[in-house]
């Protein structure tokens, strides 16, 4: 409510300022400096007009009055647009189609661009960000950037206006400015590693300088993308950066090696495809890069590497030992194997969370899990925070998988993690939990277990009734503080995952893949089907953009007709989350784009990048985008295909509805 009131207040303030600008008298630019001028003090006025060539805010002007009018018109337009944006933020569910839709000619847009650039190039760049699909604005700012290239070298945002695939093809002279350019974001730098930029030496040198400017621990988040960049690394520059960063950080080196091992795939007989032939060079490179990293270790670093990898290799290998055993003997088999594993040193850490140091294994915690292939196991470790109290020992369970490719889950959780950071940066209270996943070898990986959670399927096995009844049993009667707190947690988490689901399109959303923690928060797991893929040979049966089953709507919307305050709050949060995510569209798309040639199933059909971009709807105004998200929520509300898919999973797999 405070956020809404503040946004409304800001919108009203800007609106008042717009009114002031529209009614403020402007001195005529036609004043005759040679004539008699104004009767009183004309000589003083004329002298002022001649000398006032520089405004303390607007900068240099050829003609003060004309220049001031142009800047006023630009400011007026921006204020009107900002008023509308703030109004949408204050009232996201007011679907009335009003707002900034002035009919502005192409010449006027060009004038706006030139005026903005004359004041500050950053304003011109921001103009393009506000009006993404305006071709006149983009073309004019591009021309201004390129013709004033020396003046904007401190602005990383200007890079896309002259570092383009076309510029690379033509070996543009403008690329010679890159050695002097300010460092950009990691996601922007990674885009330049894609094949479209053909490993141009000046572009690559800039990218590597940018990556070197960040601590290796910051870059580790994008390790899957960096490993993919090795596919196009004909000059060995990416490998060189990785080796140098590995020498600066043991954790960076370890995560890199695990990802290299995760990319390794043994070719199956009779499956020599075009894709596998193209991957031959990449596959041959992986063990070579790994050996180069290990060769660069100091004796101390080599000792840590061997102890860390040996410890978790032994835990992972338990799966193979269990496979021949009858199911009833497997839990005892896990305990026997865990008792054989010793801890060497107090500096071993969880691969999925390097900030968590391992203090021991709970040998009784081992549980064999169901799987059609191997025997995945769940094991609980005692851990402490690396920078925290060494006596504050906490449990952390992990699943060790063999026979499953975890790399697609890593990509999905990267996007979810980016969204979480985006929401936090603007103070938007939406909940996402990007749990840790790490591929450690070909079809091997470690998955963190989300703490204090049960799947909706497990809840159904022990409790009758739907979520509404379960929440009352767990948190008290409707209206009690504990119940309403849990319902609020469900709302903010459901809204967070609604936005993430709209963008990622995760399917196979049965109740085994939905978790609820002990505070009522929803967490989605298992991202085996995202973007263009879905179960059943890509039937696309789950047609809603996100899951909102009948029992979920009972919690979100007690009225049952989308009229309750809790439902309106859920929709408002969804709209705000979507609007904020749109502002970071390029970074999210770049993160996914670098994985296109990875061979992940989500890129096996259709146009995953093009369709991801479409789901951001960059062509829409803020109000149009808000209305789109409102319609998306309405469409997902108790959709029959959602209930139908749960029924199919219950009949085929026995997963509780």
N, C-alpha and C positions, 0 to 999 in steps of 0.2 A: 504494500500500500504506500509506504514511504517513497519507494522507487517511482511509483506511478505519479504521486503528487509532485515529486521533484521534476519529472519529465514534463508534466503539464505546466508547471510553473516556468520551466525553461522555455517551453513552446510559446507561452503567453508573453514572456519577456522579449523573445526574438520577434514575435508578431508586433509588439508595440514599437520595437526598433524599426521594423519594416514600414509601419505606418508613419513613423517620424521621417524616414528617408523619402517616402513618397510625397510628403507634404512640405519638405524643407525647400526653401527658396534657394535657387542656384544663381550665382552671378552670371550674367550673359557673357559668353565668350566673344561677342562681337564688339566690345567696347573700343571706341575709336581713340587710340593712344595719341594721334597727331592733332585731333581736334580739341575743342575746348573742354571736352569731357564733362564731368559733373561740376556743378556750379561751386560747391563747397569742397575744398581739398582735392581738386581733381589731379593736381600734380603729384600729391602723395599717393593717390590711388594708382596713377599710371606707373610711378616708380615701383610700387609694390608688384604690379602685374609683370613688370619687366624683370624684377629680381627674383620673384618667387618661382624659380625653376625646379626647386627640390622640396618635396614634402617630407617631414620627419617620419611618416609611416609609409606613404605610397611611393616614395623615392623620386627619381628624376622624371620631369614632365616637360614636353616640348611647349605645351600651352596649359597653364594651370587650370583654367576653367574647363577646357575640353577634357583634359586628363582627369580632373576630378569627377566630371559627369560620367565618364566611362567606368571609372572605379566604383562610383556610386551604383551604376546599373548592374555591375558584376556583383557587388555586395548585396544589392537588393534581391537578385536572382538566387544567390546562395542562401540568404536568410529565409526566403520563401521555401526553398527546398528543405532547409534544416528545420523550419517550423513543422512542415509536414512529417518529416522523419521523427521528430520528437513526439508529435501527436500520435503517430502509429505506435511508438514505444509506450506512451502513456495509456493508450486505449487499443491494445493489439487486436481485440475481438470486435471492435466497431468496424464492421465490414463495409461501411458506406464507401462507395467509390468516389472519393474526393481527393484532392491533393495536387501535387505539382505535376501539371500536364500542360504547361504553357506551350503554345505553338511558336517555337523559336526557329528562325531561318538559319540556314547553313552559314550565311555571312555573319549573323549575329554570334553563332557559336565560335566562329573563327576569331571574331573580335574579342569575345570573352577570353579565349585562350591567350591571345596576344596581351591583353590587359593584365591577366593573371601572371603571365610570365614576366612582364615588365616590373611587377611589384615584387614577386618572389617566385622562382621556378617551382618551388615546392607546392605553391597554390595551384599552378597549372597541372602538375602531376596529380594532385588531389582531385582536381576537376574530372580528370579521366577516370579516376577510381570511383567517383560518385556516379558518373554517367558512362558506364562501361561499354555500352553498345552504341555509342554515338560515334559514327565513323569520321565526321567532320572534325570533331574535337580531337580524336586520336591522331588523325593525319596532321593537323596543325601543330599539336604538341610535339609530335615526332620531328617535324621540320624544324621547330624552334630548338629542340634539344640538339639536333645534329648540326645546326648552324651556329650554336653557342656552346659547343662541346667543352671548351676549356673552362666555362663558367659554372659547370654543373658536376664537376668531378667529385664533389663531396657528397653527391646524392646517389646512393645505391638504387633508389627507386627509378632512376633514369636509365638503368642498364637495358631493359627490354626494348627501349626505343632506338637502340643502335646495335645491340648484340642480338642478332637474329640469324636464323638459318640462311637467309638471303645474303646477309653481310658476310657470313662465313664462306658461302659459295663464291662471292665476288672478291674475297680477301680485302674487304673494305679498309680504307686508310683509317677510318674511325676506330678500328680495333686497336690501333697503336696507342690509344689513350688508356687501355686497360691497366697497364702497370702503375698508373697514377690514380686509379679509381678507388673510392672508399669501399670497404668490405661490406658485402650484402649478407642477407640471412643464409642459413645453411640450406633451406629448401630451395631458395633461388639459385644458389650455387650448384646444387645437385641437378637442377634442370639442364644446366649447360653440359652435363656429362652424358646426356642422351645422344643417340646416333645422329639426330638432326644437326648437331653442331660439329660432327665429324672430327672430333678431337683436335680442333684448330689449336695450334701451339700457344697463341696469345690468350685464347679463351681458357685453355687448360691451365696455363700458368696463373691466371687470375683466380680460377676456382681453387687451385691448390694453396695459393696464398690466403684465400679466405678460410679454408678449412684449417690451415696451420694457425690462424689467429684465434681459433676457439680451443679450449681445453679438450683433450681427447675424450674425457668423460661426457662432454656435451654432444660430441659427434657420435658417440656409441649408439645413441637412440636410432640413428639412421644407418646402422651397420648393414641391414639387408640391402639397402639401396647402393651402398658403397661396394658391396660384393658384386652386385649386378653390373656396376660400372666397369668392373674388370673385363666384361665381355667386349667392351669397345676400346679397351686401353692398349691400343697398338703401340704407343710410345712408351708404355711402362710408367707413366707419370702417376697414375692412381695407385699402382702397386708401391711405388716409391713413397708416396704419402702414407699409405697404410703401414709400411715397415717402420717409418720414422715415428709415427704415432704409437706403434706397438712398443717401441723402445722407451717412450715417455710414460706409458701406463701399462702396468701388468693386466689390469682388468680389461682395458681395450684389447690387448693382445689375446687374452683368453676368449673374450666374446667373439672376436674376429675368427679365431681358429674354430670355435664351435659352429659358426655360420658357414665357414668354408667346408667343414665336414658335413653340415646339413645340406649343402648344395650338391655334394657328391652323389651320383646315382649309378648303380650297377645296371648296365643295359641288359634287357631281357632278350633271350634268343628269339629270333624271328621278328623283332620289332625295330629294325633299323629304318627309322623314318627320316624324312628331310630335316625335321627338327633336331633329331639326335646327331645327325651329321654336322649341322651348324654348331651344335654344342660341343663338338669334339675338342676344339681348341680350348674352349672355356674349361671343360672338365679336366683336360690335361694340365691346365694352369693351376688348378686348385691345390693339389698336393705340393707343387713347387713353391707356391706362395707360403704355404704352411711351413715348409722346411726352412724357407728364408727367415720367417719370423722366429722360429725356434733357434736357428743359428745365431740370431742377433741377441739372444738372451744373455744377460750376465749370469754368473754361477748362482747368485741368489734368486734371480727371476726364474731360472731353469728349475731350481729346486721346488719353488712354489708351483710352477706349472705342472711338474710331474706329480706332486702330492695332490693337487686339486683335481686333475684329470683322472688319476688313478682311483681316487676315492669315489667319484661319481660314476666312473665306468664300472666299478664293482657293483654299485647299487643298481645301475641300469641292467647289467647282465643277469640279475636275479630272474628276470622275466624268462630268459631262455632256459634256466634251470627248472622253472616251475612247469613249463609247457608239457613235459611228458607225464607229470603227476596227476592223479585223479583230483577232481575239484575239491573234495573234502579234505585233502592233505595239503593243499597249497598254502593255506595260512601258516600252518606249522612249518612248512618249507621256507617261507619268507623269514620267519624268526631264526631258523637255523643259519640261513645265509647272512642275515644281518649281524648275528653274533660273531661271525668270522671277520667282519670288517672293522678295522681299527682306525682311530683318528690320529693322524700324524700332524701335530702342530695346532696352534690356536688361531691360525690365520686363514683357514679354509672358509669359503663363503658359499651361499646358495647361488648357483649360476643364473637363476632368474631374478635375483635381487642381490647384487654385490654388496649392498649396504648391510646385509644380514650375515653375521659371522656364525658359523655352525659350532655348537658346543656339544653336540652329541646326537645320537639317534635313539628314538623311543622304539626299542626292539619289539615291543608288543603291539606296535601301531600298524604293522604291515597288513594291508588288505589287498587280495587279488580282485581285480575288476573284470567285468564281463567284456569280452571282445571276440569278434569273429576270427581274428587272425592270431596274434600273440596273446600274452597274458600281461596287460598293463598292471602296475602295482601302485598303491598309494602308501606313502611312508611319511611319518611325522618326525621332523627334526626339532631339536632345541636350538633356538637362535637368540642372538642379542644384536642390537643395533650397533654398527661399527663406531658411530660417534656418540652413542648413548651410554647409559649406566651398564657396566659389565655384569652386574648382578641381576639385572632385569631380564631374566630368561623367559622367552615366550615360545609356544609351539607354532610351527609352520609346516603344514602338510603339503606334499608335492606328489604329482602323478608322474611316473616314469613310463613312457610309451615306447613300444617297439612295434614296427610295422605300420605306423601312421606318420604321414607328412604333416608337420606342425607349421610349416612356413606360411600357409595362408592365414592361419589364426594370428600369426605375428603381424601380418599386414593389417588385418582388421583391427587388432588391438592398438596398432600405431595410430590409426585414424581416430579411434575412440580416445586415446590418450591426448591427441592434438585437440580434439573437441573439449575434453575436460579442461585443458589448460586455457583454451579460448574462453570458456564459460567463466572460469575463475578470474581471468584477467579483467573482465568487465563487471565482476561482482554478481553474476547471475547464478542463483542458487539452483543448479541442476546437478544431479548425482550420476556419475559414471565410475565404474571400477575396472580399469584396464589391468587385469591380473597378469602376472608374468608368464611368458611362454618363450622357450628357447629350443631351437633345433640343435641337437648335439651330434648328429650323424645321419647317414642315409636312412630315412624313415624312423628316426629315433628323436625323442625330445623330452623335455621336462616342462610340466605345467603346474603352476602354483594353484593350490586349492584356495578358493575364496573363503576366508575364515568365517566361522559362525553362521553358516548357511545350510539350508536344505533345499533340494529341488522341489518344485511344485508337485512332481510325481511322487516323491517320498512323502510329502505332506498328505497326499491323498491316500497313501497306504496305511496311515496311522490315525487319520481324522476324517470323519464324515462331514459332508457339507462343502460349500465353496469357500473362496477366499474371504468373503464377508463374514461367514460363520467362524472360520479359522482365526481371523483377526480378533473377533470378540472373545474367543476362547483364550487366545494368547495375551491380549492386551486389555481386556475388560469391556464393559458395555459401551455401545455407541454413545458418544458425547463425553465420555470420561477423558481426562487429560492424556492418559496413556494410549487409549485407542486413537484419539485424534492426532497425537504425535506420530503414531505408526502410520496412520492414513496420510499425513503430510509427507512422511518419508517415502511412502509408496508413490505419491503424486510427483515429487521432484525427481525420483529415479525413473518412473515411467515416462515422464516428459523428456528426460535426458536421452533415454534409449529410443524414444520415438524419433528424435532428430537424427541420432546415429543410424537408426534402421532405415530411415528415408534415404539417406545418402549411400549406405553400404548395401542395402537390400539383402540382409541375411535371411535365409530360408531354413526349413527344417526346424521351425520354432515350436516344437512339441514341448510338453511340460517337463521333460527331462532336461531340457536346455534352458529352463528359466529357474533361477535361484532366488530365494528370499532370505535375507539375513535376519538376525534377532532384533533388528530395529524396524523391520517392515519394508526395507528397501529391496527393489528388484535389481537383479544382475543377470545379464544375458551371457551365456557361455557357448562354446563350440561353433566355430565359424567355417565349417566345411563347405557351405554353400553361400557365396556372396556375389554381389554385382550381377552377372548375367546367368549364373548357374542356379539350379534347383534340383531337388530329388526327383526320382522317377523319370530319368531321361529328360530332364529340363521341362517338366510339365507346366511349371509356373502355377501350380494349383493354389498356392498361398498368394492371392492377388492383392491383399491389403499391403500398404507400404510398411506397416508395423503391426504387431499382434496386440489386439485389444479385445480379448474374449469377453463373453457375457459376464463371467464372474469378476473380471477386472473392472468392467463398467459398473458393476454393483458397488464396488468400493469408490470409484471415481465419481459416480453419478447416482446418488441415492434416489433422485427424482425419476430416473429411468427414461427421461425424455430430453436429455441434454440441456436441462434448465437450472441445475443446482449450482451453487457457488463453487463447490469443489471441482465440478466439471469445467466451469469457466476458468478456474485457476489453472487447471491442467492445460487447457487449450492456450491460455495466455503464455504459460511457460514454454510450450511447444513453439509458439509463434516467435517469441523472443529468442529462443535457442536457434531457430532456423535463420532469423535475421542476422544474428551475430555470426553464425557459421558462414553465411554468404560473403561476409567481408573478408574471410580468410580462404576463399575458394581456391585461389591459385596455389597456396601452400599445400592444401590437402590434395589437390589434383596432382601436383608435382610429386608428392610422396608416393602416390599410387602409380603414376606414369612410369617411374623408373623400374617398376617391377614387371612391366608388360612382357618382356622377353624371358621371364623367369620360368615359364612352363607351368605356372600355377593354374589349376582348373578354372579359376574365376576369369581368366583371360582367354579361354578356349573357344569362345563363341561370341557373336554379336560385336558391338562397339562399346566395350566397357568404359573407356575414358570419355568418349563422346556423350554417352548416356549419363555418366556421373556429372559431367558439366551441365547437361540439360536439367538435372534434378536440382541444381542450384538456381536455375532460372535467372541468369544475370540480366536478361532483357526486361525483367519486371521491376516496377517501382517498389518501394517499401510496402505500400498498402496492397499492391497486387500480390506481392510475395506473402504478406500476412494472410490475405484471403485464400491463397493457394494452400497454406498450411492449415487453415481452418477447415477447408474442404477435405484435406487429407485426413484430419482427425475424425471428421464426420463419416467419411468413407470407411475408416478402419473400425468404427464403433460396432462391435458385435457382428462383424461381417460373416456371412454364412460359410465362406471358404475357410475361415479360421477355425470355426467349430468342426467343419468337415474334416480338416487335416488332423485335428486332435482325435476325432473318432477313428480315422484310418490308423493312426499310430497306436491307439488302444487295441483295435482289433488285430493288427499285425504284430505289434511288439509288446503288447501288454502294458504300455505306458499309461498311467492313470490320467484321466481327463481332468 
